[in-house]
């Protein structure tokens, strides 16, 4: 079954006192935020794909938003899901802030990836639109220092809505995209650059950048910024200002389009993401990079492969790492298959070194081979038992995740 | 199947860098915190029953801790559960901070209430023990003002580890339990009392109290306290100081023992708890109180019934309300059945007015009749399908929640 729900995109009701909204599943992130924005509210869920992706898709894939530190990931945002399954309607009678009700069928719907039914609507938390939204950025002399800064930030009470660390390759890419600054501004920018590269012993080939989005009341934002910058300075960070921060944040929205863009230049590009415990970050990055270079050489692919990574999310026990891979495939036969194999090999290495199957992209068909390294056999059997009993005719036979052939 | 796991109470490993601990399910909260405390860490899960209840029980009942604002409820704390089910071992291969892996069998184990298998161990988040722990309290002139204060607090970034509002009845009970203060202290206490009751127009029969536990670095605690007190003053609150706050917090640990204590005096007492959206708090409290008095009169029970309530937890979209009920049952035949019926009637009224079946006690057998008002039929069928397929012999036949007869 494949159903387009884009016309089911209405807001059914809003309850301002209880900070809830009930929305049909076909609404896109942009439309939802626009509707709420007019009324002074937001949901705050901003995946890279916010302009294209829909509420139902977020739930089905267990999506993550860039500002999850303030608003939560999709499972934190949703208080009730309605799914039409082969046997009827799966939903709670009422949403609740938190409850102990025995088994929670709602919990099963996140990440269901179309295998069990169609999500038709959901009740979400809403927030007053933050009074202040402020960007900033800090440069660190190398990746390791940036990671150490994030680690120490992760145990504080001043984690901003979004914080991300980009590696040197992405940092330079971002700098290259800077709008040309003229006159006095240009002089100032050059002075800053000189200062960063020469005076403080920063090396342009090693430095990396952290960008922040801070939201809230002016007092909240002030508290966050003051403490973030103080912590950054302890790690030798140089404040880059709001221009770098905003550009870094907005750049990520381009990701949903970047693959098509690269294809025009005979470059195959893809993003890969994973969750990694703090102690394994360097290991995973190194292993992924080495594997890409090894396979690139082994298959005699021309030029140099491109790999860069960033940490777009921090958690108490680990982070999400987001890789961007690319290579020129002009005149390479079956280049997509080859690239697919390389990606598969990199995922294997990532997981062997402590990364998860996915932080927010989900499993689908592409990553089905890695479920064995994710769940125990009986865990998968439990879900299969449930699916087979509830959908004996396999009406929802899309075959994603553990149901992929 | 009923198995005592208290001897399975070992810590299997701790990973300080990744802030994780793997613990067997039979450990009690007190033992877990003692073990961690010696090493400078804590989990921070403090249900009222922390001295008696165990890790496995917390997961099976979907428990909530008093300091959930800082440490999360049990589902936020646990990153991996191992359950022995009739078909094998249900667990993730690795814990992860957050991931999108398709269906998450782990999510089903919270609130499973013994219906599916035995939880043998879990991996939990740990935190450095907070450097500072500070108590404070604020008195408000009445319940409604206290609720309004909590509502406004719930949208800030300075929510303390624990905040609770107690109604007038509980407030006076707490005051009565105060250790006698002598000499100068006594004079000071009396002056404070006079000031509260006379100068500011506070009425002893209406005022209520909010207690706070603030934890973190000195800068965190300072930020919280400064902002909390400023917000409280906007609501006409009077700062009660740390003595009231600490007593209020510690009193709640006595709850696990209070029922037995009351029985000695021919008083039947019980606690009831529910989740309520912000907009329904007054309605639910009023309806529960009226129902108790009505039924007490209808059944010609001697004396006056006791009911008091507090809000021990706040969330973005609602709160937990915790009721304490009591009545004298000297010379009343079948008093336990009668009391059970009254409790049942109150739960029904609570839910009709917008409360949930339970915030953290779970369903068990006592509240089985209210599952129909909690989940859609197909939701329950989905879980039953899963259970029947995975445990066809009903080995785990304890019959809780939707499986209760």
HADDOCK unambig.tbl for C-alpha pairs under 7 A between the chains (distance, minus, plus):
assign (segid A and resid 17 and name CA) (segid B and resid 278 and name CA) 6.85 0.50 0.50
assign (segid A and resid 17 and name CA) (segid B and resid 279 and name CA) 6.18 0.50 0.50
assign (segid A and resid 18 and name CA) (segid B and resid 277 and name CA) 5.98 0.50 0.50
assign (segid A and resid 18 and name CA) (segid B and resid 278 and name CA) 5.52 0.50 0.50
assign (segid A and resid 18 and name CA) (segid B and resid 279 and name CA) 6.14 0.50 0.50
assign (segid A and resid 18 and name CA) (segid B and resid 317 and name CA) 4.98 0.50 0.50
assign (segid A and resid 18 and name CA) (segid B and resid 318 and name CA) 6.75 0.50 0.50
assign (segid A and resid 19 and name CA) (segid B and resid 317 and name CA) 5.72 0.50 0.50
assign (segid A and resid 61 and name CA) (segid B and resid 100 and name CA) 6.85 0.50 0.50
assign (segid A and resid 61 and name CA) (segid B and resid 102 and name CA) 6.93 0.50 0.50
assign (segid A and resid 62 and name CA) (segid B and resid 100 and name CA) 5.59 0.50 0.50
assign (segid A and resid 87 and name CA) (segid B and resid 378 and name CA) 6.29 0.50 0.50
assign (segid A and resid 88 and name CA) (segid B and resid 378 and name CA) 5.47 0.50 0.50
assign (segid A and resid 89 and name CA) (segid B and resid 376 and name CA) 6.81 0.50 0.50
assign (segid A and resid 89 and name CA) (segid B and resid 378 and name CA) 5.64 0.50 0.50
assign (segid A and resid 90 and name CA) (segid B and resid 376 and name CA) 6.05 0.50 0.50
assign (segid A and resid 90 and name CA) (segid B and resid 378 and name CA) 5.37 0.50 0.50
assign (segid A and resid 90 and name CA) (segid B and resid 379 and name CA) 4.64 0.50 0.50
assign (segid A and resid 91 and name CA) (segid B and resid 375 and name CA) 6.31 0.50 0.50
assign (segid A and resid 91 and name CA) (segid B and resid 376 and name CA) 5.62 0.50 0.50
assign (segid A and resid 91 and name CA) (segid B and resid 379 and name CA) 6.30 0.50 0.50
assign (segid A and resid 92 and name CA) (segid B and resid 374 and name CA) 5.88 0.50 0.50
assign (segid A and resid 92 and name CA) (segid B and resid 375 and name CA) 4.50 0.50 0.50
assign (segid A and resid 92 and name CA) (segid B and resid 376 and name CA) 5.91 0.50 0.50
assign (segid A and resid 93 and name CA) (segid B and resid 373 and name CA) 6.26 0.50 0.50
assign (segid A and resid 93 and name CA) (segid B and resid 374 and name CA) 5.15 0.50 0.50
assign (segid A and resid 93 and name CA) (segid B and resid 375 and name CA) 5.33 0.50 0.50
assign (segid A and resid 93 and name CA) (segid B and resid 376 and name CA) 6.17 0.50 0.50
assign (segid A and resid 94 and name CA) (segid B and resid 374 and name CA) 6.83 0.50 0.50
assign (segid A and resid 96 and name CA) (segid B and resid 275 and name CA) 6.76 0.50 0.50
assign (segid A and resid 97 and name CA) (segid B and resid 275 and name CA) 6.90 0.50 0.50
assign (segid A and resid 97 and name CA) (segid B and resid 315 and name CA) 6.20 0.50 0.50
assign (segid A and resid 97 and name CA) (segid B and resid 317 and name CA) 5.50 0.50 0.50
assign (segid A and resid 97 and name CA) (segid B and resid 318 and name CA) 5.60 0.50 0.50
assign (segid A and resid 98 and name CA) (segid B and resid 275 and name CA) 6.72 0.50 0.50
assign (segid A and resid 98 and name CA) (segid B and resid 359 and name CA) 6.35 0.50 0.50
assign (segid A and resid 99 and name CA) (segid B and resid 275 and name CA) 6.42 0.50 0.50
assign (segid A and resid 99 and name CA) (segid B and resid 356 and name CA) 6.98 0.50 0.50
assign (segid A and resid 99 and name CA) (segid B and resid 358 and name CA) 5.78 0.50 0.50
assign (segid A and resid 99 and name CA) (segid B and resid 359 and name CA) 4.12 0.50 0.50
assign (segid A and resid 99 and name CA) (segid B and resid 360 and name CA) 6.04 0.50 0.50
assign (segid A and resid 100 and name CA) (segid B and resid 61 and name CA) 6.84 0.50 0.50
assign (segid A and resid 100 and name CA) (segid B and resid 62 and name CA) 5.59 0.50 0.50
assign (segid A and resid 100 and name CA) (segid B and resid 111 and name CA) 6.54 0.50 0.50
assign (segid A and resid 100 and name CA) (segid B and resid 358 and name CA) 5.51 0.50 0.50
assign (segid A and resid 100 and name CA) (segid B and resid 359 and name CA) 5.18 0.50 0.50
assign (segid A and resid 100 and name CA) (segid B and resid 360 and name CA) 4.79 0.50 0.50
assign (segid A and resid 100 and name CA) (segid B and resid 361 and name CA) 6.47 0.50 0.50
assign (segid A and resid 100 and name CA) (segid B and resid 362 and name CA) 4.72 0.50 0.50
assign (segid A and resid 101 and name CA) (segid B and resid 111 and name CA) 6.70 0.50 0.50
assign (segid A and resid 101 and name CA) (segid B and resid 357 and name CA) 6.70 0.50 0.50
assign (segid A and resid 101 and name CA) (segid B and resid 358 and name CA) 6.43 0.50 0.50
assign (segid A and resid 101 and name CA) (segid B and resid 362 and name CA) 5.37 0.50 0.50
assign (segid A and resid 101 and name CA) (segid B and resid 363 and name CA) 5.79 0.50 0.50
assign (segid A and resid 102 and name CA) (segid B and resid 61 and name CA) 6.93 0.50 0.50
assign (segid A and resid 102 and name CA) (segid B and resid 111 and name CA) 4.14 0.50 0.50
assign (segid A and resid 102 and name CA) (segid B and resid 112 and name CA) 5.57 0.50 0.50
assign (segid A and resid 102 and name CA) (segid B and resid 113 and name CA) 6.40 0.50 0.50
assign (segid A and resid 102 and name CA) (segid B and resid 362 and name CA) 6.00 0.50 0.50
assign (segid A and resid 102 and name CA) (segid B and resid 363 and name CA) 5.97 0.50 0.50
assign (segid A and resid 102 and name CA) (segid B and resid 401 and name CA) 5.92 0.50 0.50
assign (segid A and resid 103 and name CA) (segid B and resid 108 and name CA) 5.94 0.50 0.50
assign (segid A and resid 103 and name CA) (segid B and resid 110 and name CA) 6.68 0.50 0.50
assign (segid A and resid 103 and name CA) (segid B and resid 111 and name CA) 5.02 0.50 0.50
assign (segid A and resid 103 and name CA) (segid B and resid 112 and name CA) 5.16 0.50 0.50
assign (segid A and resid 104 and name CA) (segid B and resid 108 and name CA) 6.48 0.50 0.50
assign (segid A and resid 105 and name CA) (segid B and resid 379 and name CA) 5.89 0.50 0.50
assign (segid A and resid 105 and name CA) (segid B and resid 383 and name CA) 6.78 0.50 0.50
assign (segid A and resid 107 and name CA) (segid B and resid 107 and name CA) 5.85 0.50 0.50
assign (segid A and resid 107 and name CA) (segid B and resid 108 and name CA) 6.93 0.50 0.50
assign (segid A and resid 108 and name CA) (segid B and resid 103 and name CA) 5.94 0.50 0.50
assign (segid A and resid 108 and name CA) (segid B and resid 104 and name CA) 6.48 0.50 0.50
assign (segid A and resid 108 and name CA) (segid B and resid 107 and name CA) 6.94 0.50 0.50
assign (segid A and resid 110 and name CA) (segid B and resid 103 and name CA) 6.68 0.50 0.50
assign (segid A and resid 111 and name CA) (segid B and resid 100 and name CA) 6.55 0.50 0.50
assign (segid A and resid 111 and name CA) (segid B and resid 101 and name CA) 6.69 0.50 0.50
assign (segid A and resid 111 and name CA) (segid B and resid 102 and name CA) 4.13 0.50 0.50
assign (segid A and resid 111 and name CA) (segid B and resid 103 and name CA) 5.01 0.50 0.50
assign (segid A and resid 112 and name CA) (segid B and resid 102 and name CA) 5.57 0.50 0.50
assign (segid A and resid 112 and name CA) (segid B and resid 103 and name CA) 5.15 0.50 0.50
assign (segid A and resid 113 and name CA) (segid B and resid 102 and name CA) 6.40 0.50 0.50
assign (segid A and resid 157 and name CA) (segid B and resid 220 and name CA) 6.86 0.50 0.50
assign (segid A and resid 220 and name CA) (segid B and resid 157 and name CA) 6.85 0.50 0.50
assign (segid A and resid 275 and name CA) (segid B and resid 96 and name CA) 6.76 0.50 0.50
assign (segid A and resid 275 and name CA) (segid B and resid 97 and name CA) 6.90 0.50 0.50
assign (segid A and resid 275 and name CA) (segid B and resid 98 and name CA) 6.72 0.50 0.50
assign (segid A and resid 275 and name CA) (segid B and resid 99 and name CA) 6.43 0.50 0.50
assign (segid A and resid 277 and name CA) (segid B and resid 18 and name CA) 5.98 0.50 0.50
assign (segid A and resid 278 and name CA) (segid B and resid 17 and name CA) 6.85 0.50 0.50
assign (segid A and resid 278 and name CA) (segid B and resid 18 and name CA) 5.52 0.50 0.50
assign (segid A and resid 279 and name CA) (segid B and resid 17 and name CA) 6.18 0.50 0.50
assign (segid A and resid 279 and name CA) (segid B and resid 18 and name CA) 6.14 0.50 0.50
assign (segid A and resid 315 and name CA) (segid B and resid 97 and name CA) 6.19 0.50 0.50
assign (segid A and resid 317 and name CA) (segid B and resid 18 and name CA) 4.98 0.50 0.50
assign (segid A and resid 317 and name CA) (segid B and resid 19 and name CA) 5.71 0.50 0.50
assign (segid A and resid 317 and name CA) (segid B and resid 97 and name CA) 5.50 0.50 0.50
assign (segid A and resid 318 and name CA) (segid B and resid 18 and name CA) 6.76 0.50 0.50
assign (segid A and resid 318 and name CA) (segid B and resid 97 and name CA) 5.59 0.50 0.50
assign (segid A and resid 356 and name CA) (segid B and resid 99 and name CA) 6.98 0.50 0.50
assign (segid A and resid 357 and name CA) (segid B and resid 101 and name CA) 6.69 0.50 0.50
assign (segid A and resid 358 and name CA) (segid B and resid 99 and name CA) 5.79 0.50 0.50
assign (segid A and resid 358 and name CA) (segid B and resid 100 and name CA) 5.51 0.50 0.50
assign (segid A and resid 358 and name CA) (segid B and resid 101 and name CA) 6.43 0.50 0.50
assign (segid A and resid 359 and name CA) (segid B and resid 98 and name CA) 6.35 0.50 0.50
assign (segid A and resid 359 and name CA) (segid B and resid 99 and name CA) 4.11 0.50 0.50
assign (segid A and resid 359 and name CA) (segid B and resid 100 and name CA) 5.18 0.50 0.50
assign (segid A and resid 360 and name CA) (segid B and resid 99 and name CA) 6.04 0.50 0.50
assign (segid A and resid 360 and name CA) (segid B and resid 100 and name CA) 4.78 0.50 0.50
assign (segid A and resid 361 and name CA) (segid B and resid 100 and name CA) 6.47 0.50 0.50
assign (segid A and resid 362 and name CA) (segid B and resid 100 and name CA) 4.71 0.50 0.50
assign (segid A and resid 362 and name CA) (segid B and resid 101 and name CA) 5.36 0.50 0.50
assign (segid A and resid 362 and name CA) (segid B and resid 102 and name CA) 5.99 0.50 0.50
assign (segid A and resid 363 and name CA) (segid B and resid 101 and name CA) 5.79 0.50 0.50
assign (segid A and resid 363 and name CA) (segid B and resid 102 and name CA) 5.98 0.50 0.50
assign (segid A and resid 373 and name CA) (segid B and resid 93 and name CA) 6.27 0.50 0.50
assign (segid A and resid 374 and name CA) (segid B and resid 92 and name CA) 5.89 0.50 0.50
assign (segid A and resid 374 and name CA) (segid B and resid 93 and name CA) 5.16 0.50 0.50
assign (segid A and resid 374 and name CA) (segid B and resid 94 and name CA) 6.83 0.50 0.50
assign (segid A and resid 375 and name CA) (segid B and resid 91 and name CA) 6.31 0.50 0.50
assign (segid A and resid 375 and name CA) (segid B and resid 92 and name CA) 4.50 0.50 0.50
assign (segid A and resid 375 and name CA) (segid B and resid 93 and name CA) 5.33 0.50 0.50
assign (segid A and resid 376 and name CA) (segid B and resid 89 and name CA) 6.80 0.50 0.50
assign (segid A and resid 376 and name CA) (segid B and resid 90 and name CA) 6.05 0.50 0.50
assign (segid A and resid 376 and name CA) (segid B and resid 91 and name CA) 5.63 0.50 0.50
assign (segid A and resid 376 and name CA) (segid B and resid 92 and name CA) 5.91 0.50 0.50
assign (segid A and resid 376 and name CA) (segid B and resid 93 and name CA) 6.17 0.50 0.50
assign (segid A and resid 378 and name CA) (segid B and resid 87 and name CA) 6.29 0.50 0.50
assign (segid A and resid 378 and name CA) (segid B and resid 88 and name CA) 5.46 0.50 0.50
assign (segid A and resid 378 and name CA) (segid B and resid 89 and name CA) 5.64 0.50 0.50
assign (segid A and resid 378 and name CA) (segid B and resid 90 and name CA) 5.37 0.50 0.50
assign (segid A and resid 379 and name CA) (segid B and resid 90 and name CA) 4.64 0.50 0.50
assign (segid A and resid 379 and name CA) (segid B and resid 91 and name CA) 6.29 0.50 0.50
assign (segid A and resid 379 and name CA) (segid B and resid 105 and name CA) 5.89 0.50 0.50
assign (segid A and resid 382 and name CA) (segid B and resid 386 and name CA) 6.80 0.50 0.50
assign (segid A and resid 382 and name CA) (segid B and resid 390 and name CA) 6.16 0.50 0.50
assign (segid A and resid 383 and name CA) (segid B and resid 105 and name CA) 6.79 0.50 0.50
assign (segid A and resid 385 and name CA) (segid B and resid 386 and name CA) 5.81 0.50 0.50
assign (segid A and resid 385 and name CA) (segid B and resid 389 and name CA) 5.63 0.50 0.50
assign (segid A and resid 385 and name CA) (segid B and resid 390 and name CA) 6.50 0.50 0.50
assign (segid A and resid 386 and name CA) (segid B and resid 382 and name CA) 6.80 0.50 0.50
assign (segid A and resid 386 and name CA) (segid B and resid 385 and name CA) 5.80 0.50 0.50
assign (segid A and resid 386 and name CA) (segid B and resid 386 and name CA) 4.17 0.50 0.50
assign (segid A and resid 389 and name CA) (segid B and resid 385 and name CA) 5.64 0.50 0.50
assign (segid A and resid 390 and name CA) (segid B and resid 382 and name CA) 6.18 0.50 0.50
assign (segid A and resid 390 and name CA) (segid B and resid 385 and name CA) 6.51 0.50 0.50
assign (segid A and resid 401 and name CA) (segid B and resid 102 and name CA) 5.92 0.50 0.50
